[in-house]
């Protein structure tokens, strides 16, 4: 994977940031994808949450005929859980870990930092959190799956949401990730919605509730 990463989009709160959410987009999107969600969350001002939206590097994606697009790792075939690009996942996980270190250096405490990701981004967020020696406040794992059931989940809280009609990441893959995470010691709140590979309005409300609880 290319080590060329564009500067993330940062949305600052109205006061000095005391918490942070680093939110990774899905395949073919970029950091702008979830920026509009921030005002929809209507988080209390006193939480003072900074949002960081990184951009995946541009690289060829095998399943799309080698077309170059933003991707956190290569997708080799339509069955997302076969022939996984584990090297690519590990490289993006390491990059996310560096972004976490940047936030810690800026004064954000680890228990006030949430990793979030949609689809591919969720794979990387989960992988990073499972391999961190200390655990963040939690992980938002949206319409996603687990690339490798490795690491330590004890002390990790996960909000996992999935669409019952998802044709890209099957519901079964999300449920398998839930089972694996719980097997590694993580505490998972599971939500499913009547939607395809997308985000549901009710899901936004539940994310806001969960984030407020984790970052208060």
Secondary structure by P-SEA (a helix, b strand, c coil): ccccccbbbbbbccccccbbbbbbbccccccccccccccccccccccbbbbbbbbccbbbbcccccccccccccccccccccccaaaaaaaaaaaaaaaaaaaaaaccccccbbbbbcaaaaaaaaaaaaaccccccccccccccccccccccccbbbbbbbbcccccccaaaaaaaaaaaaaabbbbbcccccccccccaaaaaaaaaaaaaacc
